[in-house]
Amino acid sequence: MKSRVDVDTNIILFDGVCNLCNGLVKFMFKYDKKAVFSFASLQSESAQILLKKAGLTEVPDSVIVIKEGKALVKSEAALSIIQQLGGLFKLLLVFRLFPRSIRDRLYDEVAKHRYKWFGKKESCMIPTKEQRKRFL
């Protein structure tokens, strides 16, 4: 049986010590009703394997979505998550009308200040027993 690392799709890689990123994971557990996504902190061995397989040698300051073996970063990662969630969240896809350079610049600003604005943990979050099934 293949592991989720082998499947290489719909995996969210996030900064495990970032409160904003951990908030995204909690949000996903609430709204990803079909359990489409799996998760791994960027600090994990699984994330390092996935990044290497996707050919991403320099890890950007971004949530990363591994989709069909490719790494989506910054606004493309965020929009991919929104698209998969469906429902009313799809209204946010209107941001695709903006050039990627503008979307990524805004993303970079939030990423640059995320620890200052949202805080930082000493260590990665510990998932509950139920959540562990979706972590790599």
C-alpha contacts under 8 A as a table, 3 or more apart, distances in Angstrom:
res1	aa1	res2	aa2	distance
2	K	5	V	7.97
2	K	6	D	5.87
2	K	7	V	6.79
3	S	6	D	5.26
3	S	7	V	6.59
4	R	7	V	5.05
4	R	8	D	6.54
4	R	9	T	7.89
4	R	38	S	7.75
4	R	136	L	6.92
5	V	8	D	5.52
5	V	46	S	6.80
5	V	49	I	7.77
5	V	50	L	6.57
5	V	136	L	7.17
7	V	68	E	7.68
7	V	69	G	7.85
8	D	11	I	7.01
8	D	50	L	7.21
8	D	66	I	6.15
8	D	67	K	6.25
8	D	68	E	5.48
8	D	69	G	4.76
8	D	70	K	7.91
9	T	66	I	5.41
9	T	67	K	4.06
9	T	68	E	4.64
9	T	69	G	6.21
10	N	36	V	6.65
10	N	37	F	4.97
10	N	38	S	6.48
10	N	65	V	6.43
10	N	66	I	5.70
10	N	67	K	5.10
10	N	68	E	7.60
11	I	37	F	5.48
11	I	38	S	4.74
11	I	39	F	5.47
11	I	40	A	7.37
11	I	65	V	5.53
11	I	66	I	5.06
11	I	67	K	6.87
12	I	37	F	6.74
12	I	38	S	6.19
12	I	39	F	4.83
12	I	40	A	6.43
12	I	63	V	7.01
12	I	64	I	5.81
12	I	65	V	4.63
12	I	66	I	6.50
13	L	39	F	5.93
13	L	40	A	5.00
13	L	41	S	5.40
13	L	42	L	5.58
13	L	47	A	6.47
13	L	63	V	5.84
13	L	64	I	5.00
13	L	65	V	6.16
13	L	66	I	7.65
14	F	21	C	5.97
14	F	22	N	7.69
14	F	39	F	7.65
14	F	40	A	6.58
14	F	41	S	4.86
14	F	42	L	5.38
14	F	62	S	7.45
14	F	63	V	4.94
14	F	64	I	6.60
15	D	18	C	5.50
15	D	21	C	6.01
15	D	22	N	7.65
15	D	41	S	5.58
15	D	42	L	5.33
15	D	43	Q	7.10
15	D	63	V	7.14
16	G	21	C	7.00
16	G	22	N	6.55
16	G	41	S	4.85
16	G	42	L	6.57
16	G	43	Q	6.76
16	G	123	S	7.21
16	G	124	C	4.41
16	G	125	M	6.22
17	V	21	C	7.87
17	V	22	N	7.49
17	V	120	K	5.56
17	V	121	K	4.76
17	V	122	E	6.48
17	V	123	S	5.53
17	V	124	C	4.87
17	V	125	M	7.05
18	C	21	C	5.24
18	C	22	N	6.15
18	C	114	R	7.42
18	C	115	Y	6.50
18	C	118	F	7.70
18	C	119	G	6.70
18	C	120	K	4.83
18	C	121	K	6.32
19	N	22	N	5.02
19	N	23	G	6.00
19	N	115	Y	7.45
19	N	118	F	5.76
19	N	119	G	5.63
19	N	120	K	5.46
19	N	121	K	6.73
20	L	23	G	4.95
20	L	24	L	6.41
20	L	114	R	6.72
20	L	118	F	5.85
20	L	119	G	7.69
21	C	24	L	5.00
21	C	25	V	6.54
21	C	63	V	7.49
22	N	25	V	5.07
22	N	26	K	6.30
22	N	125	M	7.21
23	G	26	K	5.07
23	G	27	F	6.05
24	L	27	F	4.95
24	L	28	M	6.13
25	V	28	M	5.01
25	V	29	F	6.36
25	V	39	F	7.79
26	K	29	F	5.17
26	K	30	K	6.47
27	F	30	K	5.16
27	F	31	Y	6.18
28	M	31	Y	5.15
28	M	32	D	5.11
29	F	32	D	5.72
29	F	33	K	7.42
29	F	35	A	7.76
29	F	131	Q	7.78
30	K	33	K	6.97
31	Y	85	L	7.26
32	D	35	A	5.35
32	D	36	V	6.56
32	D	37	F	7.37
32	D	85	L	6.06
33	K	36	V	7.85
35	A	38	S	7.54
35	A	134	R	7.87
36	V	84	Q	7.71
37	F	134	R	7.40
38	S	134	R	4.73
38	S	135	F	5.69
38	S	136	L	7.13
39	F	134	R	6.15
39	F	135	F	4.72
39	F	136	L	6.18
40	A	44	S	6.56
40	A	46	S	6.71
40	A	47	A	5.86
40	A	135	F	5.66
40	A	136	L	5.42
41	S	44	S	5.42
41	S	47	A	6.52
41	S	124	C	7.48
42	L	47	A	5.37
42	L	48	Q	7.10
43	Q	47	A	7.00
43	Q	48	Q	7.68
44	S	47	A	5.34
44	S	48	Q	6.56
45	E	48	Q	5.08
45	E	49	I	6.32
46	S	49	I	5.17
46	S	50	L	6.26
46	S	136	L	6.14
47	A	50	L	5.07
47	A	51	L	6.03
48	Q	51	L	5.15
48	Q	52	K	6.13
49	I	52	K	5.22
49	I	53	K	6.18
50	L	53	K	5.08
50	L	54	A	6.10
50	L	66	I	7.56
50	L	69	G	7.86
51	L	54	A	5.05
51	L	55	G	6.23
51	L	56	L	5.23
51	L	57	T	7.19
51	L	59	V	7.96
51	L	71	A	7.29
52	K	55	G	5.05
52	K	56	L	5.83
52	K	57	T	6.56
53	K	56	L	7.71
53	K	69	G	7.16
54	A	66	I	7.75
54	A	69	G	5.61
54	A	70	K	5.15
54	A	71	A	5.83
56	L	59	V	6.52
56	L	71	A	7.22
59	V	62	S	7.93
60	P	73	V	7.49
61	D	108	D	7.65
61	D	111	A	6.50
61	D	112	K	7.86
62	S	73	V	6.08
62	S	74	K	5.35
62	S	111	A	6.87
63	V	73	V	6.34
63	V	74	K	6.40
63	V	77	A	6.82
63	V	78	A	7.71
64	I	71	A	6.33
64	I	72	L	5.62
64	I	73	V	4.84
64	I	74	K	7.06
64	I	77	A	5.82
65	V	71	A	5.75
65	V	72	L	5.08
65	V	73	V	6.62
65	V	77	A	5.31
65	V	80	S	7.69
65	V	81	I	7.80
66	I	69	G	5.88
66	I	70	K	5.45
66	I	71	A	4.68
66	I	72	L	6.27
67	K	70	K	5.29
67	K	71	A	6.49
67	K	72	L	7.25
72	L	76	E	5.78
72	L	77	A	4.83
73	V	76	E	5.65
73	V	77	A	4.77
73	V	78	A	7.78
74	K	77	A	5.41
74	K	78	A	6.48
74	K	104	D	5.98
74	K	107	Y	6.24
74	K	108	D	7.67
75	S	78	A	4.97
75	S	79	L	6.02
75	S	100	R	7.26
75	S	103	R	5.91
75	S	104	D	5.53
75	S	107	Y	6.43
76	E	79	L	5.16
76	E	80	S	6.03
76	E	100	R	7.96
77	A	80	S	5.10
77	A	81	I	6.33
78	A	81	I	5.22
78	A	82	I	6.34
79	L	82	I	4.97
79	L	83	Q	6.05
79	L	92	L	7.93
79	L	93	L	6.44
79	L	96	R	7.76
80	S	83	Q	5.12
80	S	84	Q	6.29
81	I	84	Q	5.25
81	I	85	L	6.27
82	I	85	L	5.15
82	I	86	G	6.52
82	I	89	F	5.92
82	I	90	K	6.08
82	I	92	L	7.20
82	I	93	L	7.16
83	Q	86	G	5.44
83	Q	89	F	7.51
83	Q	90	K	5.80
83	Q	93	L	7.15
85	L	89	F	6.64
85	L	90	K	7.51
86	G	89	F	5.69
86	G	90	K	5.27
87	G	90	K	5.90
88	L	91	L	5.74
89	F	92	L	5.75
89	F	93	L	7.79
90	K	93	L	5.35
91	L	94	V	6.13
92	L	95	F	6.13
93	L	96	R	5.61
94	V	97	L	5.75
95	F	98	F	5.58
95	F	103	R	7.58
96	R	99	P	7.18
96	R	100	R	7.58
98	F	102	I	6.68
98	F	103	R	6.62
99	P	102	I	5.52
99	P	103	R	6.49
100	R	103	R	4.99
100	R	104	D	5.88
101	S	104	D	5.19
101	S	105	R	6.08
102	I	105	R	5.08
102	I	106	L	6.39
103	R	106	L	5.33
103	R	107	Y	6.21
104	D	107	Y	4.79
104	D	108	D	5.96
105	R	108	D	5.04
105	R	109	E	6.37
106	L	109	E	5.20
106	L	110	V	6.58
107	Y	110	V	5.36
107	Y	111	A	6.15
108	D	111	A	4.94
108	D	112	K	5.91
109	E	112	K	5.16
109	E	113	H	6.49
110	V	113	H	5.37
110	V	114	R	5.71
111	A	114	R	5.11
112	K	115	Y	7.87
113	H	116	K	5.31
113	H	117	W	6.02
114	R	117	W	5.18
114	R	118	F	5.53
114	R	119	G	6.96
115	Y	118	F	5.36
115	Y	119	G	4.41
115	Y	120	K	5.41
116	K	119	G	5.67
121	K	124	C	6.96
127	P	130	E	7.81
127	P	131	Q	5.43
127	P	132	R	5.61
128	T	131	Q	5.04
128	T	132	R	6.10
129	K	132	R	5.29
129	K	133	K	7.42
130	E	133	K	6.10
131	Q	134	R	5.74
131	Q	135	F	6.95
132	R	135	F	5.08
132	R	136	L	7.98
